[in-house]
Amino acid sequence: MNILDQHVSTQYGDYKGLIQIDFQSGTGLFQLCKNNSIDTEKYFVMGFGLSESTTQGIGRSDEVGITLLLADKSRYGNSFDEIEKKVSDNGGKIELIKKRVYLPYTSLGRYIKRYEFLAINHMRDKIHSLEIKEEE
């Protein structure tokens, strides 16, 4: 089981997979935090997610949900290296704070340069080896 499985879900979970994200420059994520009142002096950003509860115009149809997973610096340290050491010393355990903000889709490009996600249906639980060939 992936460490994030229990924190990510949709109503039916038809497909599940992975995502990779590149932020604009080295500061895109920190600018996103600053612009949305997330105190990066107090918190270290450990995780980031995107969510949409509907694509059919119900609810927040013009916004994307942004989930930030934050480590409390007073508890874990002020830098990547300090936090990594604390987590290692703690048997790989960390407690994170989850904050959610909403952004208009049109502003997402200010922070994210590119992203890709790929998912597979429920058969994923039966597949133990996967080879994917590019069609020519």
C-alpha positions as CSV (number, residue, x, y, z in Angstrom):
1,M,0.0,0.0,0.0
2,N,1.2,3.5,-0.9
3,I,1.6,5.8,2.1
4,L,-0.9,8.2,0.6
5,D,-3.6,5.7,-0.3
6,Q,-5.7,6.4,2.7
7,H,-5.6,10.2,2.0
8,V,-6.6,10.2,-1.6
9,S,-10.0,9.1,-2.9
10,T,-12.8,9.9,-5.3
11,Q,-16.4,8.7,-4.9
12,Y,-15.8,5.4,-6.7
13,G,-12.0,5.2,-7.2
14,D,-12.4,3.7,-10.7
15,Y,-8.8,4.5,-11.6
16,K,-5.8,5.0,-9.4
17,G,-2.2,5.9,-10.2
18,L,0.6,8.4,-9.9
19,I,1.3,12.0,-10.6
20,Q,4.4,14.1,-11.1
21,I,4.5,17.9,-10.9
22,D,7.1,20.5,-11.9
23,F,6.6,23.9,-10.3
24,Q,7.5,27.2,-12.0
25,S,11.1,28.0,-11.1
26,G,12.3,26.8,-7.6
27,T,9.8,29.1,-5.9
28,G,6.5,28.4,-7.4
29,L,5.2,26.3,-4.5
30,F,6.4,28.9,-2.0
31,Q,4.8,31.7,-3.9
32,L,1.5,29.7,-4.0
33,C,1.7,29.4,-0.2
34,K,2.5,33.1,0.3
35,N,-0.4,34.2,-1.9
36,N,-2.7,32.0,0.1
37,S,-1.6,32.9,3.6
38,I,0.4,29.7,4.3
39,D,3.2,30.7,6.6
40,T,6.4,29.1,5.3
41,E,8.4,30.4,8.2
42,K,6.2,28.1,10.4
43,Y,5.6,25.2,8.0
44,F,7.7,23.2,5.6
45,V,5.8,22.0,2.6
46,M,6.0,18.2,2.3
47,G,3.3,17.4,-0.1
48,F,1.0,19.0,-2.7
49,G,-2.2,17.8,-4.4
50,L,-4.9,18.9,-6.8
51,S,-8.5,18.0,-6.6
52,E,-11.8,18.6,-8.3
53,S,-15.0,17.3,-6.9
54,T,-17.0,17.8,-10.1
55,T,-16.3,18.6,-13.7
56,Q,-19.9,19.1,-14.5
57,G,-20.4,22.7,-13.3
58,I,-21.8,21.9,-9.9
59,G,-20.1,23.5,-6.9
60,R,-16.6,25.1,-7.5
61,S,-16.5,24.5,-11.2
62,D,-14.1,27.3,-12.0
63,E,-11.6,26.4,-9.2
64,V,-9.2,23.7,-8.4
65,G,-8.6,22.5,-4.9
66,I,-5.0,22.6,-3.7
67,T,-4.1,20.4,-0.8
68,L,-0.8,21.2,1.1
69,L,0.8,18.8,3.5
70,L,2.9,20.7,6.0
71,A,5.4,19.8,8.6
72,D,5.5,22.0,11.7
73,K,9.1,23.5,11.7
74,S,9.1,23.9,15.5
75,R,8.6,20.1,15.8
76,Y,10.6,18.8,12.9
77,G,13.3,21.3,11.9
78,N,13.7,24.2,9.5
79,S,15.3,22.6,6.5
80,F,14.9,19.5,4.3
81,D,17.9,17.9,5.9
82,E,16.8,18.5,9.5
83,I,13.3,17.2,8.8
84,E,14.7,14.1,6.9
85,K,17.0,13.3,9.9
86,K,14.1,13.8,12.4
87,V,11.9,11.5,10.3
88,S,14.7,8.9,10.1
89,D,15.3,9.1,13.8
90,N,11.6,8.6,14.4
91,G,11.4,5.3,12.5
92,G,10.1,6.9,9.3
93,K,7.1,8.5,11.0
94,I,5.9,12.1,10.6
95,E,2.7,13.9,11.4
96,L,1.6,16.5,8.8
97,I,-0.9,19.3,8.8
98,K,-3.3,19.4,5.9
99,K,-4.5,22.7,4.5
100,R,-6.7,23.3,1.5
101,V,-7.0,26.4,-0.6
102,Y,-8.9,27.0,-3.9
103,L,-7.5,28.7,-7.0
104,P,-9.1,29.6,-10.2
105,Y,-8.0,27.2,-12.9
106,T,-6.7,30.2,-14.9
107,S,-4.1,30.9,-12.2
108,L,-2.7,27.4,-11.9
109,G,0.0,28.1,-14.6
110,R,1.5,30.8,-12.4
111,Y,2.7,28.0,-10.0
112,I,2.9,24.8,-12.0
113,K,5.0,24.4,-15.1
114,R,3.8,20.9,-16.1
115,Y,2.2,17.8,-14.6
116,E,1.4,14.3,-15.7
117,F,-0.7,11.7,-14.2
118,L,-1.4,8.1,-15.2
119,A,-3.9,5.7,-13.7
120,I,-5.1,2.2,-14.2
121,N,-8.5,0.5,-13.4
122,H,-9.3,-1.9,-10.6
123,M,-7.3,-4.6,-12.3
124,R,-4.2,-2.9,-10.8
125,D,-4.6,-5.0,-7.7
126,K,-4.1,-8.2,-9.7
127,I,-1.2,-7.0,-11.9
128,H,2.3,-7.7,-10.5
129,S,4.3,-6.9,-13.6
130,L,3.6,-4.3,-16.2
131,E,5.2,-3.6,-19.6
132,I,4.0,-0.7,-21.6
133,K,5.0,-0.4,-25.3
134,E,4.6,2.8,-27.2
135,E,2.5,2.4,-30.3
136,E,4.3,3.5,-33.4
